[in-house]
C-alpha cells in the first residue's frame, strides 16, 4: 500500500481545518525565518491568485473575486478563521 492509499479521504470541514492549520504554521515559520508580515501578505495573496487562475482560469478567478471589496468592507475577513488544535 502507498502512503496515498493509507490516507483517508477528508470531509470538506476536515480539509478546511487542515488547510487553515498548515497555512498558519507556514506563516509562523516564515516569521521565525525573518519574513515580515507585509511581505507575507503580498506573497500569499499573489500565490493564491496564481493558483486560482490555474484552477479556474482568469475569467473564473475574476468572477470569484469581483465581490471582494464589498466583503472586505463588510468585515467578512476581519476575524481569522478558527484553528482547531
C-alpha positions, 0 to 999 in steps of 0.5 A: 500500500502507498502512503496515498492509499493509507490516507483517508479521504477528508470531509470538506470541514476536515480539509478546511481545518487542515488547510487553515492549520498548515497555512498558519504554521507556514506563516509562523515559520516564515516569521521565525525565518525573518519574513515580515508580515507585509511581505507575507501578505503580498506573497500569499495573496499573489500565490493564491491568485496564481493558483486560482487562475490555474484552477479556474482560469482568469475569467473564473478567478475574476468572477470569484473575486469581483465581490471582494471589496464589498466583503472586505468592507463588510468585515467578512475577513476581519476575524481569522478563521478558527484553528482547531488544535 
